[in-house]
């Protein structure tokens, strides 16, 4: 939709992640759909990347999106993208609205149609200043709320509160 309906001929889709034997037929099906749409040359595949390759991958992105159709409990990948100063575009359900609200590092949109998702991408891609601002807010938000230090302190506070309520 971004390419065909909204006329964005410059944007590339970069896909990375773990690939198991159970994923191969699904990926082959996606590749066939891309080929039939004439979009094969606009997609880069990066299966089973190392930590170093993941950091390099994230640093190459303008925005990050995993439009999952299931209830994601946390979305560590969204935190990782924001930590790399990459704004996220995620579904408006599960953990994502809370993550975006806590960090300011992206937007949540309805993914009922591919067109709505493409329009959100297009809007951000046409606003580099906004993407840079969101990326910085996301990075700072992750440092403040989801860093090892922040998570440790939050856990200690929760345990102290629990212990205090037990001793009363």
Secondary structure, DSSP 4 states (H G I P E B T S, - for coil): -TTTTT---S--EEEEE---GGGHHHHHHHHHHHHHTT-GGGEEEEES--HHHHHHHHHT-SEE----SS--S--HHHHHHHHTT-EEEEESSTTHHHHHHHH--EEEE--SSHHHHHHHHHHHHT-HHHHHHHHHHHHHHHHHHHSHHHHHHHHHHHHHHHHHHHH-
